[in-house]
Amino acid sequence: MDPRRGNATRRASKARAATPKVLAQGEKGPRGEPSESPAALGAAGPKAQKCGPVGASGSRRKKSAPGSTERPQVRARSVRAKKAPLGAEDVVEGLAVPAEKLASPAASGQHLLRTGSRRERDARAAQEQRDLPEPTEVSGLGPLLPEWSLRQKREAPGAWKPRAVLEKLRLRREEISVAAEIVNRVVDRLLRRLQSCESDFKGVSLLRTGSYYERVKISAPNEFDIMFKLEVPRIQLEEYCNSGAFYFVKFKRNPKGNPLSQFLEDEILSASKMLFKFRKIIKEEIKNIQDTDVIMQRKKRGSPAVTLLIRKPKEISVDIILALESKSSWPASTQEGLPISQWLGTKVKTDLRRQPFYLVPKHAKERNGFQEETWRLSFSHIEKDLLKSHGHSKTCCETDGVKCCRKDCLKLMKYLLEQLKIKFGHRKELDKFCSYHMKTAFFHVCTQDPQDSQWHPRDLELCFDNCVTYFLECLKIEQLKHYFIPGFNLFARDQIDKISKEFLSQQIEYERNNGFPVFHEF
């Protein structure tokens, strides 16, 4: 045997011995967190069918007693599992990577040259062995796979290129400028109308939320979310059906001068009445706007938004949402929510929880219909803060700070769902899924992987795969906890049926196994 080949074999054996063992599902990870089987996780949605509606008389049945079962946290694998025996993976910079993905051309089935005499082949092999670099090392992990094999994986023919996809999604400055100017002009006009003396909403002010203002908007600046907030002091919340997310709103005191007294229905602040009046004022005002072609979209059942469509020079959708602002302590259902202590720090968490919370006129599901008097908790302003200060390091992604790929992963997650909804627009299985599901799963992965080093830009593909894996696991076990209200399950069957979740899971698995062709189809 050629001596150099013998040395290489010994080095490879040492590398395999030094590589940490890949954790099986259920074992404790590096942070010592327990991992439980999907079978142990139950759905956690509100039991709408057990709750009586509130009619004009305001009569209500008693809400059910809060459940006492602790819902374990969903844990994601670092990357998707392969049909290979446990231990057939190596670890690269703290993320498990299937070994077949990082294998040399010979290991992956590519044919090496076999021409020439045996002496010539031996000479070529010796020269190739001299050219191979030493395996790289990462502190605490020992020798890993040679850098050439990693480079080969990234440059493999036909592999999808996440950076190219992100470049396609990048908003153009000139488009942003035009769209923002038009939207601001319309919104300012509506705000002045609502604040006029004769308006029942004269105390409203503006709160810009949503993906555009979070700087995670993709493709084009064609959707804006605008919140008109109205402070309502001294309110009392009555939880609807132990949901944790939906509430009836009452006033602790109701002085005669309360401008919202006309919207009371048996001491309950009627969400449907307020939304109707809010919508009516906006509809009347847009008729007076002469310099912009804007119309109001038809109301979507159960939606809290008043949706405007600006038709020229390009179509822009603007969701305007009325929100009640409360400066009281956050409701008890949020006590275990916002799990950012290890990610952003306990001080940041304390500061965020001191901010107001909001209630939007979103109707809770009730049997085959909706409870139209309920208000739903909203923390969109906190979500914007999380995405703005998203790093464990306070300078993450600042001009002089270390960069990460967190926001890039979220953009790719949102784009994946957006493209699948376009591809299967003729089917109903994806109708109930929205970008908020992707954002919620993303926040949970940020909690699970709090360190900036776990989101290095060079590991974008692996980090995105980790997010996809987490989301698929949530679909499989039918549980996606609300990030602020952990008792509220966004994937409960009364929210999204099992068939729809299975359909989306199948489509995402297909895309991942084939290099995400949907990113280039539309």
Buried (B, 14 or more C-beta within 10 A) or exposed (E): EEEBEEEEEEBBEEBBEEBEEBBEEEEEEEEEEEBBEBEEBBBBBBBBEEBEBBEEEBEBEEBBEEEEEEBBBBBBBBBBEEEEEEEEBBBBBBBBBBBEBBBBEEEEEEEEEEEEEEEEBEEEBBEEEEEBEEBBEEEEBBBBBBEEBBEBBEEEEEEBBBEEBBEEBEBEEEEBEBBBEBBBBBBEBBBEBBBEEEBBBEBBEEBBBBBBBBEBBBBBBBBBBBBBBBEBEEBEBEBBBBBBBBBBBBBEEEEEEBEBEEBBBBEBBBBBBBBEBBBEBBEEBBEEBEEBEBEBBEEEEEBBBBBBEBEEEEEBBBBBBBBBBBEEEBBEBBEBBBBBBBBBBEEBBEEBBEEBBBBBBBBBBBEEEBBBBBBBBBBBBBBBBBBEBBBBEEEBBEEEEBBBBBBBBBBBBBBBBBBBBEBBEEEEBBEBBBBBBBBBBBBBBBBBBBBBEBBBEEBBBBBBBBBBBBBBBBBBBBBBBBBBBBBBBBBBEBBBBEEBBBBBBEBBBEBBEEEBEBBEEE
